[in-house]
Amino acid sequence: MARGRFTFWLDYSKDEQLLLAETIDELKRRRTFVQTIREGIRLMCDLRAGRLNVLLELFPWVRQELMAASSPAKTAGELEVQRQLARLEQLLQQQLNTPPPLPALPPAPTHSGPRALNTPQFDLPRFEDDDGETLLLQHDSSSDSALNFLNAMLRLQQ
């Protein structure tokens, strides 16, 4: 596995390089120095080539900022139209959440007295087995429920 080491010097007599040295010490303490160097070199090379890929990869929020800055300011008319659309959407949502109105009642009849309903005629059920034996059940008030159950079952067999 090939590895390389790169060394560079900072001039502490220059304020910006002294501040950079303090930042490097902080990054080393957090163990993010090497990662920051790699990402920084990638970012600089990408930007110098006129690309924004690495910038948008490392800082996704920049895309939203660029989009907001590139979109023209909205006029008062456009803002009013957006407000009206939001109001219409809210009204439609409310309308969808409320039950539909009940249908109107039919007009009252003009004649007096009861009217026959328009219903189909049907035959009432016939019970042909009504002439069979009648089963009589007796109530037993003793406190032994298991014995009551068995006695009732024996009476059903007879």
C-alpha positions as CSV (number, residue, x, y, z in Angstrom):
1,M,0.0,0.0,0.0
2,A,1.6,3.3,-1.1
3,R,1.3,6.2,1.2
4,G,2.5,9.8,0.9
5,R,3.3,12.5,3.5
6,F,3.1,16.2,2.7
7,T,4.6,18.9,4.9
8,F,4.1,22.6,4.7
9,W,5.2,25.7,6.7
10,L,3.3,28.5,8.3
11,D,4.7,31.9,9.0
12,Y,3.5,32.9,12.5
13,S,4.5,36.5,11.9
14,K,1.5,36.8,9.5
15,D,-1.8,37.1,11.4
16,E,-3.9,35.0,9.0
17,Q,-1.4,32.1,9.0
18,L,-1.2,32.3,12.9
19,L,-5.0,32.0,12.9
20,L,-4.8,29.1,10.5
21,A,-2.3,27.4,12.8
22,E,-4.8,27.7,15.7
23,T,-7.5,26.3,13.5
24,I,-5.2,23.3,12.6
25,D,-4.5,22.6,16.3
26,E,-8.3,22.6,17.0
27,L,-8.9,20.2,14.0
28,K,-6.1,17.9,15.2
29,R,-7.7,17.8,18.7
30,R,-11.0,16.8,17.1
31,R,-9.2,14.3,14.8
32,T,-10.6,15.9,11.7
33,F,-7.5,17.6,10.3
34,V,-6.6,15.0,7.6
35,Q,-10.2,14.8,6.4
36,T,-10.5,18.6,6.2
37,I,-7.2,18.8,4.2
38,R,-8.5,16.2,1.7
39,E,-11.9,17.8,1.3
40,G,-10.3,21.3,1.1
41,I,-8.0,20.2,-1.8
42,R,-10.9,18.5,-3.6
43,L,-13.0,21.6,-3.2
44,M,-10.3,24.1,-4.4
45,C,-9.5,22.0,-7.5
46,D,-13.2,21.6,-8.3
47,L,-13.9,25.3,-8.0
48,R,-10.8,26.3,-10.0
49,A,-12.1,24.0,-12.7
50,G,-15.4,25.9,-12.7
51,R,-17.4,23.1,-11.2
52,L,-19.6,23.1,-8.1
53,N,-20.0,19.4,-7.6
54,V,-17.8,19.0,-4.5
55,L,-19.2,22.3,-3.0
56,L,-22.8,21.0,-3.3
57,E,-21.7,17.5,-2.0
58,L,-20.0,18.9,1.1
59,F,-22.5,21.7,1.7
60,P,-26.0,20.7,0.5
61,W,-27.6,23.9,1.9
62,V,-25.6,26.0,-0.6
63,R,-27.9,24.7,-3.4
64,Q,-31.0,26.1,-1.7
65,E,-29.2,29.5,-1.1
66,L,-28.2,29.7,-4.7
67,M,-31.7,28.9,-5.9
68,A,-33.2,31.5,-3.6
69,A,-30.7,34.1,-4.8
70,S,-31.2,33.3,-8.4
71,S,-35.0,33.5,-8.3
72,P,-36.4,37.0,-9.0
73,A,-38.2,38.8,-6.2
74,K,-42.0,38.4,-6.4
75,T,-44.2,41.3,-7.2
76,A,-47.1,42.4,-5.0
77,G,-49.5,40.9,-7.6
78,E,-47.7,37.5,-7.5
79,L,-47.8,37.5,-3.7
80,E,-51.5,38.3,-3.8
81,V,-52.2,35.4,-6.2
82,Q,-50.2,33.0,-4.0
83,R,-52.2,34.2,-1.0
84,Q,-55.5,33.6,-2.9
85,L,-54.4,30.2,-4.0
86,A,-53.5,29.2,-0.5
87,R,-57.0,30.4,0.7
88,L,-58.7,28.4,-2.1
89,E,-56.7,25.3,-1.1
90,Q,-57.7,25.7,2.5
91,L,-61.4,26.1,1.5
92,L,-61.2,23.0,-0.7
93,Q,-59.6,21.0,2.2
94,Q,-62.4,22.1,4.6
95,Q,-65.0,21.2,2.0
96,L,-63.5,17.7,1.6
97,N,-63.5,17.2,5.4
98,T,-67.2,18.1,5.9
99,P,-69.9,15.6,5.2
100,P,-72.0,16.3,2.0
101,P,-75.3,18.2,2.6
102,L,-78.5,16.2,3.0
103,P,-80.7,16.0,0.0
104,A,-83.7,18.3,-0.1
105,L,-86.9,16.9,1.2
106,P,-89.6,16.1,-1.4
107,P,-92.5,18.5,-1.6
108,A,-95.4,17.8,0.8
109,P,-98.3,15.8,-0.7
110,T,-101.3,17.9,-1.9
111,H,-104.0,15.3,-1.0
112,S,-105.0,14.4,2.5
113,G,-105.2,11.0,4.1
114,P,-102.9,8.0,4.2
115,R,-101.4,6.6,1.0
116,A,-100.4,3.0,0.2
117,L,-96.7,2.4,0.0
118,N,-95.4,1.1,-3.2
119,T,-93.8,-2.1,-1.9
120,P,-93.6,-5.6,-3.3
121,Q,-95.9,-8.2,-1.8
122,F,-94.3,-11.1,0.0
123,D,-95.6,-14.3,1.7
124,L,-95.3,-14.7,5.4
125,P,-93.2,-17.7,6.6
126,R,-95.0,-20.9,7.4
127,F,-93.9,-23.1,10.2
128,E,-95.0,-26.6,9.3
129,D,-93.2,-28.3,12.2
130,D,-95.3,-26.6,14.9
131,D,-97.2,-29.8,15.5
132,G,-94.0,-31.6,16.9
133,E,-93.2,-32.3,20.6
134,T,-92.9,-29.3,22.8
135,L,-89.8,-29.2,24.9
136,L,-90.3,-28.2,28.5
137,L,-87.4,-26.8,30.5
138,Q,-87.6,-26.6,34.2
139,H,-85.7,-24.2,36.4
140,D,-83.6,-25.9,39.1
141,S,-82.7,-23.6,41.9
142,S,-80.1,-25.8,43.6
143,S,-76.6,-24.4,44.0
144,D,-74.8,-27.3,42.3
145,S,-74.4,-26.0,38.7
146,A,-72.7,-29.1,37.3
147,L,-75.4,-31.4,38.6
148,N,-78.1,-29.0,37.2
149,F,-76.4,-29.2,33.8
150,L,-76.2,-33.0,33.8
151,N,-79.8,-33.3,34.9
152,A,-80.9,-31.0,32.1
153,M,-78.9,-33.0,29.6
154,L,-80.5,-36.2,30.8
155,R,-84.0,-34.7,30.5
156,L,-83.2,-33.8,26.9
157,Q,-82.4,-37.5,26.0
158,Q,-85.8,-38.7,27.2
